[in-house]
Amino acid sequence: MITAIKEVFKGLPDQRKGKNGVYAMEDAALAAFSVFYTQSPSFLAHQRAMEKTKGRSNAQNLFEMVLIPTDACIRKLLDPVDPQHVYPLFEQIFDALDAGGHIDSFRVKLDSSSPEADTLLMALDGTQYHQSADIHCHQCTKTEHKDGSVSYSHTMVSPVVVTPASNEVICLPPEFVEPQDGHAKQDCETMAAKRWFAAHGNRYAARGATFLGDDLYARQPLCEQVLASGGNFIFVCKPSSHGTVYEWINDLQRINAVPTHQVTWRKGRTVYTDTYRFVADVPLRDRDDALKVNWLELTTRDASGQETYHNAWITRHALDSDNVASIAEAGRARWKIENGANNVMKTKGYHLEHNFGHGEQHLASLFATFNLLAFLLHTFQGMVSEKYRLVREHLGTRTKFFHDIQALTTYWCFESFEALLDFMIKGLEIEGPDSS
């Protein structure tokens, strides 16, 4: 996969005059990416030292660099590069997983009339990866606070493929909240989501995508954009922001015209009851051109009547007593983006919120994209490489695995990633595939 990554990096725009620089653009990009892949800010420093003593390093052998650029050179070369140049790699990895049948386990069955699990759930959410009172660039969002202070931040919409059955997620290309040419109004998550759907919606809708999002996404223009791409949606719908929807629900409830379905289940010694209420063809807003949506509510109570969960969604999936539980479960899977992606990226070694270098143009967003790409490549390897999976499972935690990677690549020079994994399998005395 590193070879494919290098090929894309070769196409990164080079803003240098005369093109007579010492370092190639792909070397700068591979160097930056290697830091995120190994989760080691000091990886390049160790490889420079290794090259001096051994004449070769893991920067060349594992990441196919020709020369190892200095940190300052990496930042200078990459600052003008728009992250969009890296997005094809997300698509290539997704396609490779799909071709290998690894996406199939993420598919769910939402249509009660269909015998197959044919829907992919793709959750979108905004996540902030930089905030500072001092450090900023031209792409930052500027916020003026009531006390007169000013802060600068970076936020992105980071879609992922999720499934209720697992905490594992598959990262898709992000979209960044940043100033747009020709627009005086400050950018926001909703506008970034619209741009993401314009760029990628058709591609993933063709794979049977149902998009998940919080109440912010449950607005008619965005819902119509999803439908126009050929996709479907399950978006959270709150009474505080959807008065028309709930006026209709309340009117129907008064005449007992809201269907209800109940399911009782047990967890340990505690018995719970899920109550589903659902209504078809509710107007999303108070206008003649209102989009008609299907509304679903889930309330969970324990045996004493204490409410333990409540939420409601809108969708264009048809609802009936046979599939409301599956639709609600899919809607709840939106939280996988927080637990399986954002939390991992911020607390499990990727250090998404750390300032690896800010620059004046695109450096912060490009580094965030490299970080997401590293996470995606780790996911890919865990799915397709038995050796990688065996070592990860044996070491137990993500942190332990990458601590070992960091230590080994500091002191040993490996011919390839395969050789590195073989070394770990032998040293850990893991029974597995032939490592000869």
Beta strands, then each sheet from edge to edge (+ up, - down):
strand 1: 120-123
strand 2: 126-132
strand 3: 141-144
strand 4: 150-157
strand 5: 160-163
strand 6: 166-171
strand 7: 175-177
strand 8: 209-213
strand 9: 232-236
strand 10: 260-267
strand 11: 270-283
strand 12: 292-302
strand 13: 307-315
sheet 1: 6+ 5- 1+ 8+ 9+ 13- 12+ 11- 10+
sheet 2: 2+ 4- 3+
sheet 3: 2+ 4- 7+
end
